[in-house]
Amino acid sequence: MGLFGGGKSREQIIAESAELNVSPQAEEKKDDATTGNAKIDIEFAKIKGQLDSFAEVRKATNERFSRISEQMGELRGMIIDTNKAMGKVEVSSTKAVDLVESVHPEKLMIEVRKQDGKIEALRASIESNEAIMKDLMLELKKMRDRMNFYKGV
């Protein structure tokens, strides 16, 4: 008896819900498996319900594991792709380092400094030549002016 004496007992409710959840094929089997004892039948129905729920949980768990396995496979593929890309980057950086080393930047810098020194020396020489040319032009101009002065006299 349930609360307040008017309802069904817990075992009766479980038995009824188990009977409702059982498929028609299971009902045929249940009819064959009745023992005639109500308590044993109720316990049998409870155990059967638990087994059914465990089967559903197992299915859900298997589906979850299969999804996780698929995701792991995708992650493995992404890791492999990333490793390939990193390998390509490593190869190109090694090539770049080899190219820089083949140029010998230290020797190149020394050569550039030597050329800069030569350029500065030539620049100084050009400036001195320009100064001499200016002086010569001024002297020539003065000479012309003097010659013109003597011509006119």
Number of C-alpha atoms within 10 A of each C-alpha: 11 11 8 6 8 8 11 11 13 11 15 16 13 16 21 13 14 19 17 11 13 16 11 11 8 12 14 11 11 16 9 9 11 13 12 8 8 13 13 12 16 19 14 18 20 17 13 14 19 13 12 14 12 12 12 12 12 12 12 12 12 12 12 12 12 12 12 12 12 12 12 12 12 12 12 12 12 12 12 12 12 12 12 12 12 12 12 12 12 12 12 12 12 12 12 12 11 11 11 11 11 9 10 10 11 10 10 11 11 11 12 12 12 12 12 12 12 12 12 12 12 12 12 12 12 12 12 12 12 12 12 12 12 12 12 12 12 12 12 12 12 12 12 12 12 12 12 11 10 9 8 7 6
